[in-house]
């Protein structure tokens, strides 16, 4: 639903496209004025003609353009930035919150950054330059500098008047922060409490005195954990001296959660961050190292198999059955690994829990291994009429599921301890371990019983 009660129906979208194609820009302005910025952005993103995208965006007033550009897909934003004049970009920049302005400016070349900032008013230029100094994946890189901050001695009436007078800056306000004489954060006042308090009550009397805050250098993933843990809508950001320098709002954290989840999914698949949409050269550069690592681990599996050539020559069925053992172990290992990596990513796993997790996964592996081993062993007996071969397969499957439980639990934890992101290499190491040991266990046991 838009601000004016309109939704982007197929009829509305078609009316907009028809008017744009016919050059009826007055109709375009009327239709877009009634739409939510996200709906306008969706329409621009879906246009196949780049010239039409540019024309539609050019019609938007600076205020609306600043709201729409925040909702556009990255390729569309890149297209617009390549064609927008410095003057137009500056007018949009000054309508954005400081965090969004810094994010937009950061995508430009250093030379154009300076050209655009030189056109901006001094306050905007100073605030954006301060934010650009922080790494983008930290609290400082996420925060906006528009903060409602008052002295503890201010009355509730004075605080309300302060918010009213600065309404354009605090359109998404959730808390009013209370600071000391040197700007140090000492507390915060939820809006509900501010509304219910008497006019002449001092802010210090109704503030919460244990504010949750993030240091400017805190990683964005840890920032997201704070929002989740304390059910926050906004979070104060402080510098090394506890001076209030900004705030992070929930809409920014939603973007972080999506970004971190996408990053972990790509890494689990052995694809580098940012490789979702890339040219052939970039795709080769980011994926080749992981494919090379997989080649090495697969070669190790081939070496393990080659050690039992005589057994495979005598019993050809072993070549087919050993892949069942390895694949079952690999799947089980990935299941365990995924749960552990997720727990580590969300901050839900503590070192004291590791032994319990390993014990639980081993018990699960024993149960699953016994059931699947019995079923597969009996199936082999029906197929080949060889009870001994069926027993070896069942026992090997049970043992390899235990191996999978150990590898799936300990590999991510071990990588975390030595400072490597568990999402990066866990899947390769776990599947390599279960494949190689699966081959060795099954073929080794089979060779032993055949002698």
Secondary structure, DSSP 4 states (H G I P E B T S, - for coil): --TTS----HHHHHHHHHHHHTT-HHHHHHHHHTS-HHHHHHHHHH-S-HHHHHHHHHHS-HHHHHHHHTTS-HHHHHHHHHHS-HHHHHHHHTTS-HHHHHHHHHTS-HHHHHHHHHHS-HHHHHHHHHHHTS-TTBHHHH-BS---EEETTSBHHHHHHHHHHTTTT-TT--EEEEE-TTSBEEEEEEHHHHHHS-TT-BHHHHSBSS--EEETTSBHHHHHHHHHHHT-SEEEEE-TT-BEEEEEEHHHHHHHHHHHHHHHHHHHTT--TT-SS--HHHHHHHHHHHHHHHHHHHHHHHHHHHTTHHHHHH-THHHHHHHHHHHHHHHHHHHHHHHHHHHHHHT---GGGHHHHHHHHHHHHHHHHHHHHHHHHHHHHHHH--HHHHHHHHHHHHHHHHHHHHHHHHHHHHHHHTT--HHHHHHHHHHHHHHHHHHHHHHHHHHHHH-
